[in-house]
Amino acid sequence: MRFRWDWLRPVVTVPFVPTIGPVHPSVLTEDVFADTLTAATTDRFFLRYDKDIRWSESKDETVLVEDIVHRPRMTLIPTLSRRGGGTVKVHAYGATSETALAAFELTQKLCAVQDAGKGRVIRFLGPETLAGQGTRVQLKDFRAAPSPAPDGPVRAFGQWSPDVRGTFADFAREMAADGFGFLHEQMRAGRVGPVLVAVVNGRVAGAIGPMEIRPDAIGAAQLMPQYFGVLPAHRGLGLGRLLWRAAMHWGQSNGAAYQLLQTEVGGSSDRLCQSEGLTSLGIVYSQAV
């Protein structure tokens, strides 16, 4: 099938593409959506600009091309992940009650057909929407203003002493729920870029990384999303902001044009990004079916 851009573009209120996630507004074209359909017919499902290509040799989530619903004022794009018991997601583009109902019905149908244990409807709210839940897509434009290096106890992991580096394992265990256990495994295997670390009293108290830049769908340099966290005992002391600013300084210094992030609405990272002047591109809301 082919998407009609005159049908799809008016209902895409957030620059979010199924299986890819947020994209820069300048990248939001018919071709990017079409690429996801092409990828669904391959063995690996990866597109060359897919951020997940850093972590795996094959893509877990793919578009269910034959089940797409595409018409004026409503487009439904379902995807399937076989991880765990299987998850169907229906990405609902369109603001009408008919769109919401059709998305829920399609999700229920595909969960049964695909024998998937979970189903979710993904909906999108524009940047002007006041929402109390969901994830906010935020844009950091490195061309808009300088990102100076912050003062404070933040350095690349490899620049700390062996004794300090040895405490990262404890940090990673305590922050495993935030992905740092997985990141530590990747670091030990030498498969990721630099990780920036904040140290207090000789022990790792916070980290952000890996710091990596990859080209997007039109070749612009994008700073990839990072794992980002501070130990509970050290929160509220400004370490998170120091880590964030150090990461932004690294990105700008290494030639990144921008970064896209997703932050939980109302959460600490959301408030930090808003206070640092990032641009909100809208809200992504996921509801279980």
Secondary structure, 3 states (H helix, E strand, C coil): CCCCHHHHHHHCCCCEECCCEECCHHHCCHHHHHHHHHHCCCCCCCCCCCHHHHCCCCCCEEECHHHCEEECCEEEEEEEECCCCCEEEEEEECCCHHHHHHHHHHHHHHHHHHCCCEEEEEEEECCCCCCCCCEEEEEEECCCCCCCCCCCCEEEHHHCCHHHHCCHHHHHHHCHHHCHHHHHHHHHCCCCCCCEEEEECCEEEEEEECCCEEECCCCCEEECCCEEEECHHHCCCCHHHHHHHHHHHHHHHCCCCEEEEEEECCCHHHHHHHHCCCEEEEEEEEEEC
